[in-house]
Amino acid sequence: MTEEAIHLYIQPQENLLPEHHEHIKVVILGTGTPRAFYGRAKAGVVILAGDKAFLFDCGGATVDQLIKAGVMPQRISDVFFTHHHSDHNSGFFDVFITSWRTHVIADRVFEGRKGPMNVYGPTTTKEIIGKMRASFDFDVNLRVNYNFSAGEGADIRYFESNDGVVYDLGGVKITAFEVDHKPVDPAIAYKFEYNGKSVVISGDTIPVDNMITHSRGVDLLVHESYNKAWLDALIAKFPEQTIGLSNPAKYHSTTLEVAEIAREAGVAHLVLTHHIPAPAANEEAEAAYTEGMGDIYGGRITMARDLMAFDLS
């Protein structure tokens, strides 16, 4: 087959985002929860700044979502975990392997990682992700010895911290701070700063003073939430499911609590994610989910949908 014919038959990657971003670009990869919902992938956010792409959490389908967003997985060498519930880390195997493998699409070559994956997270991270890494030794050994993938790409460098600056290179500063998602402990959030702009990613948490302190004046706050009235209605309808349906109240934040956080912190733009229960992706359902928030917080509120992007310029 000729080179021209190959170009006709191999599906191109036509939606690629630029490799350099002068300002912060935030893409919400998944807005879902451990429960499966149509059109809502598990938790993940990718932030592009300068020549780098930073991944925050990687639940199931993260690689698929990255590709849909126009970010080739080979760009990911830094993964930041907020905590280690499955909907925040179950996609790590795919991210690790796919980012390491060189990929050819039509007339483009996407070089895989030549060096270790950098993994950041709370102080449980090496223990948990290290076990994941050990579980796919069989696959990794095949990649190295049969496919001749770069050997150092099979490794992980761990950076564990529950509080403080965890990344400070190329004008990008990332700060971790503790939140409260017990019984998952520790759990952290991240503040991302670049070129005069800032964004906070909450992870999963009940309301904490730390969130207000670190979110003060930020351009974008990406915060999880649940709708208490909706959950109460479901409990009334399905009393036999009371335990499972009432659990979110123990370690998540209500929509109204998040509005109060945004108000107190003076956030410019509030983006809700990790929706519990997940509303239909239409304006009517989203308005019902956020009912009452505008009475507390006068800034812009967005109900995130998968693959929504925000440019902070």
Secondary structure in CASP SS format (residue, H / E / C, confidence):
PFRMAT SS
TARGET T0000
AUTHOR 0000-0000-0000
METHOD secondary structure of the structure
MODEL  1
M C 1.00
T C 1.00
E H 1.00
E H 1.00
A H 1.00
I H 1.00
H H 1.00
L H 1.00
Y H 1.00
I C 1.00
Q C 1.00
P C 1.00
Q C 1.00
E C 1.00
N C 1.00
L C 1.00
L C 1.00
P C 1.00
E C 1.00
H C 1.00
H E 1.00
E E 1.00
H E 1.00
I E 1.00
K E 1.00
V E 1.00
V E 1.00
I E 1.00
L E 1.00
G E 1.00
T C 1.00
G C 1.00
T C 1.00
P C 1.00
R C 1.00
A C 1.00
F E 1.00
Y C 1.00
G C 1.00
R E 1.00
A C 1.00
K C 1.00
A C 1.00
G E 1.00
V E 1.00
V E 1.00
I E 1.00
L E 1.00
A E 1.00
G E 1.00
D C 1.00
K E 1.00
A E 1.00
F E 1.00
L E 1.00
F E 1.00
D C 1.00
C C 1.00
G C 1.00
G C 1.00
A C 1.00
T H 1.00
V H 1.00
D H 1.00
Q H 1.00
L H 1.00
I H 1.00
K H 1.00
A H 1.00
G C 1.00
V C 1.00
M C 1.00
P H 1.00
Q H 1.00
R H 1.00
I E 1.00
S E 1.00
D E 1.00
V E 1.00
F E 1.00
F C 1.00
T C 1.00
H C 1.00
H C 1.00
H C 1.00
S H 1.00
D H 1.00
H H 1.00
N H 1.00
S C 1.00
G C 1.00
F H 1.00
F H 1.00
D H 1.00
V H 1.00
F H 1.00
I H 1.00
T H 1.00
S H 1.00
W H 1.00
R C 1.00
T C 1.00
H E 1.00
V E 1.00
I E 1.00
A C 1.00
D C 1.00
R E 1.00
V E 1.00
F E 1.00
E C 1.00
G C 1.00
R C 1.00
K C 1.00
G C 1.00
P C 1.00
M E 1.00
N E 1.00
V E 1.00
Y E 1.00
G E 1.00
P C 1.00
T C 1.00
T C 1.00
T H 1.00
K H 1.00
E H 1.00
I H 1.00
I H 1.00
G H 1.00
K H 1.00
M H 1.00
R H 1.00
A H 1.00
S H 1.00
F C 1.00
D H 1.00
F H 1.00
D H 1.00
V H 1.00
N H 1.00
L H 1.00
R H 1.00
V H 1.00
N H 1.00
Y C 1.00
N C 1.00
F C 1.00
S C 1.00
A C 1.00
G H 1.00
E H 1.00
G H 1.00
A H 1.00
D C 1.00
I E 1.00
R E 1.00
Y E 1.00
F E 1.00
E E 1.00
S C 1.00
N C 1.00
D C 1.00
G E 1.00
V E 1.00
V E 1.00
Y E 1.00
D E 1.00
L E 1.00
G C 1.00
G C 1.00
V E 1.00
K E 1.00
I E 1.00
T E 1.00
A E 1.00
F E 1.00
E E 1.00
V E 1.00
D E 1.00
H E 1.00
K C 1.00
P C 1.00
V E 1.00
D E 1.00
P E 1.00
A E 1.00
I E 1.00
A E 1.00
Y E 1.00
K E 1.00
F E 1.00
E E 1.00
Y E 1.00
N C 1.00
G C 1.00
K E 1.00
S E 1.00
V E 1.00
V E 1.00
I E 1.00
S C 1.00
G C 1.00
D C 1.00
T C 1.00
I C 1.00
P C 1.00
V C 1.00
D H 1.00
N H 1.00
M H 1.00
I H 1.00
T H 1.00
H H 1.00
S H 1.00
R C 1.00
G C 1.00
V C 1.00
D C 1.00
L E 1.00
L E 1.00
V E 1.00
H E 1.00
E E 1.00
S E 1.00
Y E 1.00
N C 1.00
K H 1.00
A H 1.00
W H 1.00
L H 1.00
D H 1.00
A H 1.00
L H 1.00
I H 1.00
A H 1.00
K H 1.00
F C 1.00
P H 1.00
E H 1.00
Q H 1.00
T H 1.00
I H 1.00
G H 1.00
L H 1.00
S H 1.00
N C 1.00
P H 1.00
A H 1.00
K H 1.00
Y H 1.00
H C 1.00
S C 1.00
T E 1.00
T H 1.00
L H 1.00
E H 1.00
V H 1.00
A H 1.00
E H 1.00
I H 1.00
A H 1.00
R H 1.00
E H 1.00
A H 1.00
G C 1.00
V C 1.00
A C 1.00
H E 1.00
L E 1.00
V E 1.00
L E 1.00
T E 1.00
H E 1.00
H E 1.00
I E 1.00
P C 1.00
A C 1.00
P C 1.00
A C 1.00
A C 1.00
N C 1.00
E H 1.00
E H 1.00
A H 1.00
E H 1.00
A H 1.00
A H 1.00
Y H 1.00
T C 1.00
E C 1.00
G C 1.00
M H 1.00
G H 1.00
D H 1.00
I C 1.00
Y C 1.00
G C 1.00
G C 1.00
R E 1.00
I E 1.00
T E 1.00
M E 1.00
A C 1.00
R C 1.00
D C 1.00
L C 1.00
M C 1.00
A E 1.00
F E 1.00
D E 1.00
L E 1.00
S C 1.00
END
